[in-house]
Each structure stands twice: as C-alpha cells, then as structure tokens.
Amino acid sequence: MDRGGPRSKLKKALARGMAAAGHQVTVLSADQGFDAATRKAVNATTSRWGFEGHEDGVEAVYLHTRARYRALTWNPGVSAFCRERLAPMI
C-alpha cells in the first residue's frame, strides 16, 4: 500500500507552506493502524476523533477507521468532525 513517497511529501510541503503563509491548516486523514512507535514518530496523541498531531503549524487529524478495503476506509466520524469544525467558518 502506498503510504508515502512523492505524493505524501508534496502534500506535506503544501500544508506547511500554507501554514507559513498564515493560514490555519488541518489535514484530515484515516487512521491506518497506529502502533505506539508510529504514534511517537508522528508525535500523535489520542483525541476524541482518533489521533492528532501538530507539526510546523499544521494540525493532522487521523480519524478512527471502522472498515478498510484496499485504499478505501469507512470513517464514521467524518460528518461530525466537519459539522463541528467547519460550521463556525460558514
């Protein structure tokens, strides 16, 4: 499974660049199975959504995953997260 490489590095660079320009940046992703070593490597802490990490002004939220089929995941918290976090911006 592709979990890194050039695409991942490009996304990270874009997010960091936007944060450096003064934007509030949150990257929403799926929890693909964090073990203790992975949580430590990405500096992720447990949150109500799954795990959260903060690096270079970018917040990364890894949502709990209920089911996974190849690269697709089912993350029931997406709707609640978006309602809670995006509603104040509208």
HELIX and SHEET records of a PDB file:
HELIX    1   1 GLY A    5  ALA A   20  1                                  16    
HELIX    2   2 ALA A   36  ALA A   41  1                                   6    
HELIX    3   3 GLY A   77  LEU A   86  1                                  10    
HELIX    4   4 ALA A   87  MET A   89  5                                   3    
SHEET    1   A 4 VAL A  25  ALA A  30  0                                        
SHEET    2   A 4 VAL A  58  LEU A  63  1                                        
SHEET    3   A 4 GLY A  50  GLU A  55 -1                                        
SHEET    4   A 4 ALA A  44  SER A  47 -1                                        
SHEET    1   B 2 ALA A  67  TYR A  69  0                                        
SHEET    2   B 2 LEU A  72  TRP A  74 -1                                        
END                                                                             
